[in-house]
Amino acid sequence: MPLSFAIMVAGHPYRDQAPTTALNVALALKQRGNALHSVFFFHDGVHCGNAKLVPPQSQKPFHEAWQILASESGSELIVCATSALRRGVLSAAEAHRHHLPEGSENLAPGFGLGGLGQWVEATQSADRVLRFGGTQ
């Protein structure tokens, strides 16, 4: 019987193995017919949704891989608004709210800002909860 999963990603995509592992696990879960309820990007994990973060030439941008997974699985990509703001990952609305110049936004399409309340709701709705990176 398929299960639903909520995943938290808390590591930086180019300094930590956690986002790569999370993506690989999410892909494997989807291939096995499980549902991916949502992915919550927390602390340095918010950089996975930064469209202007340029990876090494040998790697595909993390935000593109997550966008593809979300479009195929119907899962929600939620970036913690507080963590994102502290790390300079901004939606157009946040950039405008903080009076930054036009073009300052860097939150990739398909990612939305949210709060820990959404993560709590996801953990209550999912059959299983997985966390990658950060302190346990």
Secondary structure, DSSP 8 states (H G I E B T S, - for coil): ---EEEEEE-S-TTT-SHHHHHHHHHHHHHHTT-EEEEEEE-GGGGGGGBTT----TTS--HHHHHHHHHHHH--EEEEEHHHHHHTT---HHHHHHTT--TT---B-TTEEEE-HHHHHHHHHHSSEEEEESS--
